[in-house]
Amino acid sequence: MKRGFLSAQPGTAYTHWAIIGLFVFAAIMALGYAQAFFIPVVFAVLLALILSPIRRAMGSIGIAPPFAAAIIMTLLCAAGAITLFMISNSLATLLSDEPQLMNKVQERIDDLTGVLEPVRQAGEQLEAMQQNSAANAPERVVIREEGVFSLWAETTPYILGQIMLAVVLATFLIASGDLFYEKLVQVMPNAAAKKKSLRIAREMENQLSTYLLTITAINLALGVLIGTAMWVIGMPDPIFFGVAAFALNYIPYIGSIFGIGLAFVMGIVTYDNFWMSLAPPLAYWLINTIEGQFVTPVAVGRRLRLNAVAVFISLAFWAWLWSFVGMLLSTPMLIALKAFSERTPELEWLDTFLEGRKPCETDDEDIVHDVMDPNTDACSAEGAVSEAEESEESATDDTSLEDDPPAPALT
């Protein structure tokens, strides 16, 4: 009885995991039901973590956190407003002409392939027969489903409202300076817990800011290149394509596929020549492939590379839970989870699964090649880093965290 009621009963392990399962299920339901609250809060916290290094850099030259927050968020909102103004005409045209655009795409595909011509003729004959037989029939009310762009037009005000709420909350978080770290240290019970929690929080901030600031720079260059390529090819509204490429590249896998599909649709509508209509999606795919296969892996670095399976699972889960905004936030939240598990010994297994490929231990390599096909690429040395380099990199990270000067509120 001293060990507690649950520990004295049989099947305690099953009860323990059942409680955890119910808690996870309830948390998922709460995140989905109260997404109007959680989405801007999570977005604001991530934005504050990403922009904290910039705020500290401005503090080093004597700018107080409230003024730094005002400057940062003003510039950020101004950049967003200018971008929306530049693409507003193109976006309004797409939203208003979406039915005609889809019909024109279908007609162009029919003209180019000719495969659906017999089907179209049969459909016209069947429709004529139905009109003749139902000449005296009562009128029918037909409910047409909304198009993709019409659906976006309805959800845009809701998304913009969430973004505004997140921006205001992020402004307050940035303006508070290192108040979060101060409170985090105060609530921890002992010195070891204070150091560990502070180290985890700083690691999450460092990884998020490093990753997303690097990805933002890469996406900006990608948008400029794709916009320039569309201008050279002769596509209308190259600025719209550049902005779309910049925004869509934050969404892993799905964003590039959607961008290529958009370039293909606009190419089909713009050009009469079939081969020329393939130039926009081909240019988009080529630039995006070079960025994804060569530029991003080198710029991001090994420690911030994630398991592709984990990235896709996170993308699918948050897209199901929070739709488009969830897709944008899936990778930053996955990076935060990886940073937390990396500094938590109990979650070492989760960090191992989330990180990219690394060299296996000798015993693991023997087991893999004994059980699996000897020709498998598992535990291959490609892209591997030696243990000495890995330990040196880890020691460097620990030193950087320890040597980083604490915030004034903590001193």
Disulfide bonds with the S-S distance in Angstrom:
Cys360-Cys379 2.19
